[in-house]
């Protein structure tokens, strides 16, 4: 149930006590069960999902890294966003964008060459 809540709204900043209050099972039991089933703590899972969403926003190319950081709840904390992003994706967000940019631009060029594919 907790995993589904996080998956449904990855950008929502759920406090762990609030999530756990919605269950009838003890807090420690839930935390242990979540980690055993999912493989990471609730906090780590929330961060992973939020930063997966950040990567998707960056891939769209419509927002700057700073804008994505704010969208994902890192208001005025770009350094924290960058550090957390690196933990999940292995590189800082700006480098991730640079590494993925050629792929995105190649697709764009291909679409321009084949106008029948453009909608």
C-alpha positions as CSV (number, residue, x, y, z in Angstrom):
1,X,0.0,0.0,0.0
2,X,2.8,2.4,0.9
3,X,4.6,1.6,-2.3
4,X,1.5,2.3,-4.3
5,X,1.0,5.6,-2.6
6,X,4.5,6.7,-3.4
7,X,4.3,5.4,-7.0
8,X,1.0,7.3,-7.6
9,X,2.4,10.7,-6.5
10,X,6.2,10.6,-6.5
11,X,6.5,14.3,-6.2
12,X,4.3,14.6,-3.2
13,X,6.5,15.1,-0.1
14,X,4.9,12.5,2.2
15,X,6.3,12.5,5.7
16,X,7.0,9.0,6.9
17,X,4.9,9.3,10.1
18,X,1.9,10.4,8.0
19,X,2.3,7.4,5.7
20,X,2.6,5.0,8.6
21,X,-0.4,6.5,10.4
22,X,-2.6,5.2,7.6
23,X,-1.9,1.6,8.5
24,X,-2.9,-0.5,11.5
25,X,0.4,-2.3,11.8
26,X,3.3,-1.2,14.0
27,X,5.7,1.4,12.6
28,X,8.8,-0.7,13.0
29,X,7.2,-3.7,11.4
30,X,6.1,-1.7,8.4
31,X,9.6,-0.2,8.0
32,X,11.2,-3.6,8.2
33,X,8.7,-5.2,5.8
34,X,9.0,-2.4,3.3
35,X,12.8,-2.7,3.2
36,X,12.6,-6.5,2.9
37,X,10.1,-6.4,0.1
38,X,11.3,-3.4,-1.9
39,X,15.0,-3.6,-1.0
40,X,15.4,-0.1,0.2
41,X,14.0,2.1,3.0
42,X,10.8,4.1,2.5
43,X,12.8,7.3,2.4
44,X,15.3,5.9,-0.2
45,X,12.4,4.7,-2.3
46,X,10.6,8.0,-2.2
47,X,13.8,9.8,-3.2
48,X,14.4,7.3,-6.1
49,X,10.9,7.8,-7.4
50,X,11.2,11.6,-7.2
51,X,14.5,11.6,-9.0
52,X,13.2,9.2,-11.7
53,X,10.5,11.8,-12.3
54,X,13.2,14.5,-12.4
55,X,15.1,12.5,-15.1
56,X,11.9,12.3,-17.1
57,X,11.4,16.1,-16.9
58,X,15.0,16.7,-17.9
59,X,14.7,14.3,-20.9
60,X,11.7,16.3,-22.1
61,X,14.1,19.3,-22.5
62,X,11.4,21.8,-21.5
63,X,12.8,22.7,-18.1
64,X,16.2,23.8,-16.8
65,X,17.9,21.7,-14.1
66,X,16.9,24.4,-11.5
67,X,13.3,24.3,-12.6
68,X,13.2,20.5,-12.3
69,X,14.8,20.8,-8.8
70,X,12.0,23.1,-7.7
71,X,9.3,20.9,-9.3
72,X,10.7,17.9,-7.4
73,X,10.7,19.7,-4.0
74,X,14.2,21.0,-3.8
75,X,13.3,24.7,-3.4
76,X,16.5,26.7,-3.1
77,X,18.6,23.5,-2.6
78,X,20.1,22.9,-6.0
79,X,23.2,21.4,-4.5
80,X,21.1,18.8,-2.6
81,X,19.2,18.0,-5.7
82,X,22.4,17.5,-7.6
83,X,23.9,15.3,-4.9
84,X,20.7,13.2,-4.6
85,X,20.4,12.9,-8.4
86,X,24.0,11.7,-8.6
87,X,23.3,9.0,-6.0
88,X,20.5,7.6,-8.1
89,X,21.7,8.2,-11.7
90,X,25.5,8.1,-11.2
91,X,26.1,11.6,-12.6
92,X,25.0,15.1,-11.7
93,X,21.8,16.4,-13.5
94,X,23.7,18.7,-15.9
95,X,26.0,15.9,-17.0
96,X,23.0,13.6,-17.4
97,X,21.4,16.1,-19.7
98,X,24.6,16.4,-21.8
99,X,24.9,12.7,-22.0
100,X,21.3,12.3,-23.1
101,X,21.2,15.3,-25.4
102,X,22.6,13.7,-28.5
103,X,20.0,10.9,-28.3
104,X,17.2,13.4,-28.0
105,X,18.6,15.7,-30.8
106,X,19.1,12.6,-33.1
107,X,15.5,11.7,-32.7
108,X,14.5,15.3,-33.5
109,X,16.6,15.4,-36.6
110,X,15.2,12.1,-37.7
111,X,11.7,13.4,-37.2
112,X,12.5,16.5,-39.3
113,X,13.8,14.3,-42.1
114,X,10.6,12.2,-42.1
115,X,7.7,14.7,-41.9
116,X,5.1,11.9,-42.2
117,X,6.1,10.9,-38.6
118,X,5.4,14.3,-37.1
119,X,2.0,14.8,-35.6
